Amino acid sequence: MRLRNDQLPAQLNKSLAPVYLLSGDEPLQLGEAADQVRQTARSQGFSERELLEVGPGFDWNQLLEAGQSLSLFGDKRLLDLRLSSSKIGTPGSKAISAYLADPPPDTLLLITAPKLDRAQQNSKWVKGVERLGVLVLIWPIEGQRLLPWLERRLRDVGLTPEPGVVEMLSERIEGNLLAAKQEIEKLLLLHGPGVVDQEQLAESVADSARFDVFGLVDALLAREAGRGLRMLEHLQAEGVVAPVVLWALAREIRALAEMAAMVEQGRSVDSVMAAQRVWEKRKPLMRKGLKRRAAVWRRLLIDCAGIDRVIKGLEKKDAWLRLQDVALGIAGVNTSALK
């Protein structure tokens, strides 16, 4: 069967299916859904758990061997299969289909995966999960759904938001549900259960979603130069050290330089992103970056090497000013024209 994320708890309360496939790119909801399955399984005697991390070079025979092996203590088992990509290829599809054709007794298979596209949802192995067990597609909570979700999370932990608090929290976390969870936990820790007002929220919110290093990278790739510079300034003001910011920027630039070179050699953008294991949620940003030549990214990588020398004291320049130049370069602003 196919369920929405909010329907999963009711299904778990009725009975445990032999297999669950949870798919989505929103980490908080995906993690919490998987925890619900694991906790229910533990409460029903599935005391043994085997973790299978599927990455490059994974041997799919491990899944079949795990299904066929006996529990060490004769207990019920949970096989926790974690896919780093929803594109598992023919070996993965055959292995999961073979498992589903003859599922072992007293064993529950939990599969967590990034977002499945329409073609993947219609694949043989996914359809097999739907027939035998439960498929849960987890969608981002955005737009009009976000405010009720935030208010429910606040009230679930005993916090009663005054008017304007939910809207303020939504504006601060900018759709980052993990950041929302952290801020709600912080409010509860600082003030305890009860009414929370805008002043209390303003004091506790750390703007973690808006100004974290990875958010900076995404803003720059989206060519939001002004927002990116504000984030960079905030990181500096918050005491984040320059090497951390440089590491994040250089890491992204290096990846784009390598991928852009592959595209220039004749490979398609889709095949390059698949080879580099780019998550679905980041593909639109990477597509923007791959519209630029590899030489652009290599020049920015050279600039990063120069900032590294500044940080190490080998050049007497301002590392943060140099980081601004690189940030603008990622965002597509020609900094030489500004000097």
Steps between C-alpha positions, in 0.01 A plus 500: 500500500602863451459742790563863584748567775225604743319168442798288608440507881145368462617217275777406745247488783293247307766254385857481378550436129793280394662787306497881513647735241535861618609745232566874507762773505385671821729356771295576812179338375687206346695439821195527724296266278780242510522537879126431527542173310805399708331582833185310407709204390693500829176513698381192311809292570729586209800523729774428245590760234739469206605816317580491126641824355470502120776702339742465207611138460231360729453126454125440474554137595535632855126571507409148388753346738365708789148383417603137487719497811356402835485731798778434750252473785186397315358854534299700252724713278488841336702540181578872469585563133612859435532612138725798424332523157158394373665381178603152609548351153418152380695315777318691774159461338551125452624452856208683662250329267647161590475582869136609462414184307584287805529721810654323800279442804542712815690762297402857420671685215521880538627684190577873516582682177524847346204626300369257238418654164193392304687233302650354816159491668382279213801267511457131575665509842300799624175347377602182680532694825156653447343156450664336798547788740488876534640780284517847659591795277615789718452849356649827623276708724473832320268792442170490686582163660800637692320725752259229628792256519705743712209576731431129548869434584495781756183376665616137497783592739280718723571842350206732427598759239364854531376667178785561258738245652436228243540746213821635652643152545409412140681808371809423705545136405418546128356153450780312677306254717809381685570859600137537610529190720820635657347841570188348656718280722702808597184693592382214717839473670524875569143571608331167573141417400251784474432810295780623273505854358689669220758652733593159641527360150716790380741442789536127438499463123854475364409535132666163446315429175560837342864538580656155510791421273314257277213744461757754386619269224146436378413871500807577289426220251148640471671827399357685799813711542358754744355235728824305480708800609267564795538136604877526470503814717286327761729198507795729566309690770400172667865399530507228236866466401605576143646150430156343552339735248789450257467122529129514410551733203805317365329163533208616283724676248723194462199276436360741241837530326521122466140465385523790253809337346305177450219692330750669269631155407156413363322340794145607577430708809262231632759223467767714666274581795405135532866397502577759768197392704336843507183493710175582320439808712833655397484417130337832396782691673769284342342540157545876536862450591562264209389763251839663563829372362743292700761776460283734707488254787874428471577871531286519812683196638828686448350793691417258784865390509595866536261540795659195659836675484350811659349294783839337560667842522698465177330806348398821676142538380151481650376140469136601544519758221653234276221260602248764391662508154479121468140503623408756236681291240292195589187716470606602149608857580810619315696646791776641276240736351426632847859603577 
